[in-house]
Amino acid sequence: MLSQNQFSLQQLQHIQQQPTRSLTSTDNTNVNMNFQQIPQGQPVQQVAQGQQPGNRASQSVPYPTDNISIDANQPRLSINADAGVAGNSGILDEGLSFHHVTSGGNLSLQQLQQQQQQQQQLRQQTNSLTSAQTQASRNRQSLQMHRSNNQLDPRSPLVVLMPTNANPTEVLAQRFAAWRSIIRSLLVYLQETVSIQDELVRQHLRLQHAINFPFFTIDNQYQPTTPEEKNMQRFFVPLGHGSIQDLPTLFNQYHTQMVHAASKASKELNTEVIPRLEDMRRDLLVKIKEIQSLESDFKNSCSRELQETKIRLKAFQDSLEAAKYGSVKEDPYLTKILLEKQIKKQLTEENFLHEAFNNIQTSGKELEKVVMMEIQNALTIYARLLGQEAQLVFDTLITKLDSGFFSKDPVFEWENFVAKDSNFIDPNLPMRRIKEIVYKNQNDPFTYEIKSGVLERRSKFLKSYSRGFYVLTPSFLHEFKSGDRKKDLVPVISLSLNDCTVAEHSKKGSSDFKFILHTKQNGIIHRGHNWVFRTDSYESMMDWFNNIKKLTSISNPVEKARLVNEKLVQDREGPKSNLDQSQSTPQNNQAPRISFDNEDSMLATPKTENEVNAFSETTGNTTLNNSVVEHMNKGANFTTPKNPRKSAQYSLDSRTANGT
């Protein structure tokens, strides 16, 4: 037996002294036949019987494939995961996709925990992971993101916080193409490792040439030269920080000192690690195509909406200035409604773009997390096998990997990549809402609604009355078709209070409750006119009459603003509803009404119960919701009109006597 062992050793020495060449099948067979006769316990490496260099096991590998498809019927950014071929599911866990709302498609927490537990069990089997220093290194926190503070005011409607011309899909496609190149290089390396394990020490030079990461520095001896390689290199944390770029250097240092191999390592790498990485690399190609298909979701009209907002804001400020100190052409109440509608439209477009960024970054983060975990798992198995064979492996490879690349969080590379690339946003950046927007004169008294409700207006020539929804502002009395300020924005009639006075009203106890609004003569063309309005109760009539009288009696904008503020305070603190406390009538205690509700709507509805009933009878709308209320005229009796009165005043008594 001893002579046979000596003969085998002499034959190996003879082969090593020959000129450098690859072992042939005959040599390998001879070595295996001789090694079969060596008993266990001898300090001679054993090669598995019948194992040839580069040979692959024929048994099926329990590492599934992932078939990802895009359904044309799904919503935008939605990608579905189909079942794997022949009953197998993908390495990139089933359901990992790019879509608007993160649902059951992404990796579940339980799956991630199971993978982390398996990874921890594999690492605990190596001698390198038993030290206290290793455990402490795994508990380190990832690097903090160093993104500069955004200098734009998020409350201003004149800014867009999203990058409107960014192209994140192309950048992500290039990034994951770089990952495929890394995996390919890693696969080449591992495949050559299996071959070198069988060919012993002489073939470790071959492994050094197989370390082919085209855009990474290898042991400070190589720098990327082409623009494409430099562009790929900037995707990752620089060399020396525990990043993916450290792997080529560690592998090169390891193979310069490596002199032994093990058949167990060759078998496990060949049947488990390499097939899994190959499946993941194929899956990444599908994911890259899915990412590129999302390019249209980042085409937006934020710049156009921003310009429209600027125009609306300028029109609002001009109308407000004119309402205070100049001739009133447009009511600030109306221009503010149009402005806020445009701001909401702008924010809708911006938030859709924001959601697209969040979606692609979240999905990309999860995808890269899986890739990082698979590479970490593959390298963990690789390091464990080699660490069991020699202390040299522990000293030159395991310790450095454990304190560097293995200690990093799976999203370590991703967070650093997003932090330094201007094509992406801070994932913690919140979306804006319209209630957070602040602009000049936003709460100016001239923009508030004093009173609103249903009134009946007498036509100029007929005796009939038509119902409408009226809104009284500090500057105008508007008639609308309905109380919906979302859809009904343009008034039918707008009467400037600067040209109006209230003449008289019905006495208490009358059958009808009317008051007269007289418009002054304005030039030669515009003649004065008496507008007769009718309400459903005496209290409602007096409320309208007193409010209009108070507003028309004051021309100073400062005094008018003070009266409006007093009106708002009265509405908060007491039942007073008109501008004159001495002539006011009790009303329901209600807060001042803004032009939009809690859900950003601009709906004005009747206040009192009588107004609600009258409005429902006229329009047929019993729910008073946000739908458009069509204008209806119930009492149109077509009679011969009387000659217009010569006097500028209008008598309610004379109309009553004539049967009006």
Secondary structure, 3 states (H helix, E strand, C coil): CHHHHHHHHHHHHHHHHCCCCCCCHHHHHHHHHHHHCCCCCCCCCCCCCCCCCCCCCCCCCCCCCCEEECCCCCCCCCCEEECCHHHCCCCCCCCCCCCCCCCCCCCCHHHHHHHHHHHHHHHHCCHHHHCHHHHHHHCCCCCCCCCCCCCCCCCCCCCCCCCCCCCHHHHHHHHHHHHHHHHHHHHHHHHHHHHHHHHCHHHHHHHHHHCCCCCCCCCCCCCCCCHHHHHHHCCCCCCCCCCCCHHHHHHHHHHHHCCCCCHHHHHHHHHHHHHHHHHHHHHHHHHHHHHHCCHHHHCCCHHHHHHHHHHHHHHHHHHHHHHHHCCCCCCHHHHHHHHHHHHHHHHHHHHHHHHHHHHHHHHHHHHHHHHHHHHHHHHHHHHHHHHCCCHHHHHHHHHHHHHCHHHCCCCHHHHHHHHHCCCCCCCCCCCCCHHHCCCCCCCCHHHCCCEEEEEEEECCCCCCEEEEEEEECCCEEEEECCCECCCCCCCCEEEEHHHEEEEEECCCCCCCEEEEEEECCECCCECCEEEEEEECCHHHHHHHHHHHHHHHCCCCHHHHHHHHHHHHHHHHHCCCCCCCCCCCCCCCCCCCCCCCCCCCCCECCCCCHHHHHHHHHHHCCCCCCCCCCCCCCCCCCCCCCCCCCCCCCCCHHHHHHCCC
